């Protein structure tokens, strides 16, 4: 794993639930591409709320954590 990504995950875990992150940071945390995230948003297939601020789309850290928890797979 890239050292930058490892450092990002460490920093992401320190963020409060109310913090807003952009699509790039969200895609890194979820392990998907920004294009996949955009497709999910447009299709509405995934329950990941987005906040629109002007032209920017932001994701709440608490919502990302909840999304990951809801979509985890057990062994």
N, CA, C and O of each residue as an XYZ file, in Angstrom:
300
protein
N       0.849     -1.179      0.000
C       0.000      0.000      0.000
C       0.897      1.245      0.000
O       1.932      1.283      0.665
N       0.491      2.220     -0.731
C       1.245      3.462     -0.827
C       1.307      4.148      0.542
O       0.313      4.199      1.266
N       2.488      4.674      0.883
C       2.664      5.327      2.190
C       1.741      6.524      2.366
O       1.284      6.796      3.476
N       1.459      7.252      1.267
C       0.563      8.404      1.349
C      -0.853      7.974      1.731
O      -1.524      8.642      2.517
N      -1.293      6.860      1.172
C      -2.646      6.368      1.471
C      -2.721      5.898      2.923
O      -3.712      6.148      3.610
N      -1.681      5.224      3.384
C      -1.647      4.784      4.783
C      -1.715      5.996      5.706
O      -2.460      5.993      6.686
N      -0.941      7.026      5.394
C      -0.957      8.251      6.206
C      -2.329      8.911      6.148
O      -2.805      9.433      7.156
N      -2.976      8.895      4.972
C      -4.307      9.500      4.851
C      -5.302      8.768      5.736
O      -6.084      9.406      6.440
N      -5.288      7.429      5.712
C      -6.226      6.665      6.543
C      -6.010      6.964      8.017
O      -6.969      7.023      8.786
N      -4.760      7.152      8.415
C      -4.465      7.493      9.804
C      -5.061      8.862     10.137
O      -5.653      9.045     11.201
N      -4.901      9.823      9.220
C      -5.447     11.167      9.438
C      -6.970     11.155      9.413
O      -7.601     11.868     10.193
N      -7.578     10.350      8.524
C      -9.029     10.283      8.412
C      -9.641      9.801      9.721
O     -10.689     10.293     10.138
N      -8.993      8.849     10.362
C      -9.544      8.312     11.610
C      -9.517      9.342     12.735
O     -10.240      9.200     13.721
N      -8.693     10.374     12.596
C      -8.627     11.428     13.611
C      -9.683     12.516     13.416
O      -9.885     13.343     14.305
N     -10.351     12.527     12.275
C     -11.335     13.572     11.985
C     -12.623     13.350     12.781
O     -13.026     12.208     13.002
N     -13.267     14.433     13.208
C     -14.557     14.283     13.896
C     -15.650     13.909     12.892
O     -15.505     14.160     11.696
N     -16.727     13.318     13.368
C     -17.824     12.892     12.497
C     -18.445     14.046     11.712
O     -18.969     13.832     10.619
N     -18.397     15.251     12.247
C     -19.032     16.397     11.599
C     -18.190     16.991     10.466
O     -18.692     17.806      9.692
N     -16.927     16.597     10.359
C     -16.038     17.160      9.338
C     -16.530     16.799      7.942
O     -17.077     15.719      7.722
N     -16.328     17.716      7.007
C     -16.696     17.484      5.616
C     -15.432     17.251      4.789
O     -14.441     17.966      4.939
N     -15.479     16.240      3.913
C     -14.351     15.943      3.031
C     -14.843     15.930      1.589
O     -16.031     15.741      1.328
N     -13.915     16.132      0.658
C     -14.309     16.187     -0.746
C     -14.422     14.786     -1.347
O     -14.185     13.786     -0.670
N     -14.788     14.732     -2.626
C     -15.004     13.452     -3.304
C     -13.720     12.645     -3.412
O     -13.752     11.419     -3.304
N     -12.595     13.310     -3.622
C     -11.331     12.584     -3.738
C     -10.983     11.887     -2.421
O     -10.603     10.716     -2.414
N     -11.113     12.606     -1.320
C     -10.826     12.022     -0.015
C     -11.798     10.886      0.307
O     -11.414      9.874      0.894
N     -13.056     11.067     -0.082
C     -14.064     10.039      0.150
C     -13.749      8.783     -0.647
O     -13.839      7.672     -0.126
N     -13.377      8.960     -1.916
C     -13.072      7.799     -2.754
C     -11.854      7.041     -2.230
O     -11.822      5.811     -2.282
N     -10.859      7.758     -1.731
C      -9.683      7.094     -1.145
C     -10.099      6.284      0.069
O      -9.674      5.139      0.225
N     -10.915      6.856      0.923
C     -11.339      6.162      2.139
C     -12.170      4.919      1.819
O     -12.066      3.907      2.513
N     -12.990      4.991      0.778
C     -13.836      3.852      0.412
C     -13.122      2.854     -0.496
O     -13.614      1.746     -0.710
N     -11.967      3.243     -1.030
C     -11.215      2.352     -1.909
C     -11.815      2.222     -3.291
O     -11.726      1.167     -3.918
N     -12.432      3.301     -3.770
C     -13.037      3.319     -5.104
C     -12.509      4.531     -5.862
O     -11.807      5.366     -5.293
N     -12.848      4.627     -7.144
C     -12.428      5.789     -7.923
C     -13.438      6.917     -7.757
O     -14.570      6.697     -7.327
N     -13.010      8.129     -8.107
C     -13.939      9.266     -8.047
C     -15.085      9.067     -9.032
O     -16.206      9.504     -8.775
N     -14.812      8.411    -10.157
C     -15.859      8.130    -11.138
C     -16.929      7.210    -10.597
O     -18.117      7.421    -10.836
N     -16.512      6.189     -9.866
C     -17.474      5.273     -9.245
C     -18.326      6.019     -8.229
O     -19.539      5.819     -8.164
N     -17.702      6.869     -7.444
C     -18.438      7.664     -6.460
C     -19.458      8.559     -7.160
O     -20.592      8.689     -6.698
N     -19.061      9.172     -8.270
C     -19.980     10.021     -9.039
C     -21.144      9.197     -9.597
O     -22.286      9.655     -9.589
N     -20.862      7.991    -10.078
C     -21.930      7.124    -10.585
C     -22.901      6.752     -9.475
O     -24.115      6.777     -9.676
N     -22.374      6.407     -8.308
C     -23.249      6.083     -7.177
C     -24.150      7.257     -6.853
O     -25.343      7.084     -6.606
N     -23.572      8.466     -6.853
C     -24.328      9.659     -6.504
C     -25.440      9.899     -7.536
O     -26.572     10.206     -7.163
N     -25.125      9.760     -8.815
C     -26.113     10.016     -9.872
C     -27.207      8.960     -9.910
O     -28.376      9.281    -10.123
N     -26.833      7.707     -9.705
C     -27.801      6.618     -9.774
C     -28.643      6.500     -8.509
O     -29.754      5.971     -8.541
N     -28.111      6.991     -7.404
C     -28.839      6.917     -6.140
C     -28.958      5.513     -5.592
O     -29.846      5.240     -4.785
N     -28.072      4.605     -6.016
C     -28.132      3.210     -5.570
C     -27.574      3.004     -4.173
O     -27.909      2.019     -3.514
N     -26.731      3.913     -3.712
C     -26.068      3.743     -2.427
C     -26.491      4.859     -1.491
O     -26.629      6.014     -1.893
N     -26.692      4.490     -0.239
C     -27.161      5.436      0.768
C     -25.970      6.166      1.398
O     -25.603      5.913      2.546
N     -25.379      7.076      0.619
C     -24.269      7.886      1.105
C     -24.642      9.348      0.865
O     -24.492      9.854     -0.247
N     -25.129     10.032      1.914
C     -25.572     11.413      1.751
C     -24.441     12.330      1.294
O     -23.280     12.146      1.662
N     -24.805     13.311      0.491
C     -23.842     14.293     -0.004
C     -24.368     15.683      0.316
O     -25.573     15.932      0.256
N     -23.460     16.582      0.654
C     -23.806     17.975      0.920
C     -23.246     18.804     -0.219
O     -22.057     18.724     -0.526
N     -24.087     19.587     -0.837
C     -23.634     20.426     -1.941
C     -23.428     21.842     -1.432
O     -24.349     22.468     -0.907
N     -22.213     22.337     -1.592
C     -21.851     23.698     -1.194
C     -21.395     24.416     -2.461
O     -20.272     24.219     -2.926
N     -22.269     25.244     -3.011
C     -21.972     25.842     -4.302
C     -21.912     24.742     -5.345
O     -22.871     23.989     -5.517
N     -20.779     24.647     -6.047
C     -20.591     23.574     -7.032
C     -19.920     22.351     -6.424
O     -19.853     21.299     -7.058
N     -19.428     22.482     -5.207
C     -18.687     21.406     -4.576
C     -19.611     20.424     -3.874
O     -20.636     20.800     -3.307
N     -19.227     19.168     -3.927
C     -19.948     18.128     -3.194
C     -19.051     17.643     -2.074
O     -17.899     17.276     -2.303
N     -19.579     17.643     -0.869
C     -18.818     17.239      0.314
C     -19.540     16.084      0.998
O     -20.762     15.957      0.929
N     -18.759     15.261      1.650
C     -19.288     14.105      2.359
C     -18.911     14.227      3.830
O     -17.772     14.558      4.159
N     -19.856     13.962      4.701
C     -19.628     14.029      6.145
C     -18.893     12.770      6.587
O     -19.277     11.662      6.210
N     -17.856     12.930      7.372
C     -17.033     11.808      7.824
C     -17.879     10.767      8.555
O     -17.689      9.567      8.358
N     -18.804     11.213      9.390
C     -19.677     10.277     10.105
C     -20.530      9.450      9.158
O     -20.770      8.271      9.417
N     -20.995     10.052      8.056
C     -21.785      9.319      7.066
C     -20.929      8.284      6.344
O     -21.404      7.190      6.035
N     -19.677      8.622      6.074
C     -18.766      7.675      5.420
C     -18.516      6.487      6.343
O     -18.545      5.336      5.906
N     -18.273      6.769      7.612
C     -18.044      5.679      8.575
C     -19.279      4.786      8.687
O     -19.157      3.561      8.717
N     -20.459      5.387      8.749
C     -21.698      4.616      8.841
C     -21.919      3.787      7.578
O     -22.365      2.642      7.659
N     -21.610      4.355      6.416
C     -21.742      3.644      5.147
C     -20.821      2.418      5.128
O     -21.233      1.328      4.730
N     -19.581      2.610      5.560
C     -18.631      1.488      5.601
C     -19.121      0.407      6.563
O     -18.988     -0.781      6.272
N     -19.684      0.804      7.700
C     -20.174     -0.151      8.685
C     -21.363     -0.942      8.120
O     -21.426     -2.161      8.275
N     -22.292     -0.256      7.474
C     -23.476     -0.913      6.913
C     -23.117     -1.875      5.786
O     -23.801     -2.878      5.584
N     -22.059     -1.577      5.061
C     -21.712     -2.374      3.877
C     -20.537     -3.313      4.094
O     -19.937     -3.789      3.130
N     -20.204     -3.582      5.342
C     -19.087     -4.495      5.603
C     -19.550     -5.929      5.312
O     -20.735     -6.250      5.409
N     -18.605     -6.755      4.961
C     -18.882     -8.158      4.671
C     -18.235     -9.017      5.749
O     -17.079     -8.799      6.111
N     -18.974     -9.983      6.256
C     -18.400    -10.872      7.264
C     -17.779    -12.076      6.567
O     -18.205    -12.456      5.475
N     -16.794    -12.664      7.185
C     -16.080    -13.791      6.574
C     -16.875    -15.062      6.653
O     -16.419    -16.106      6.185
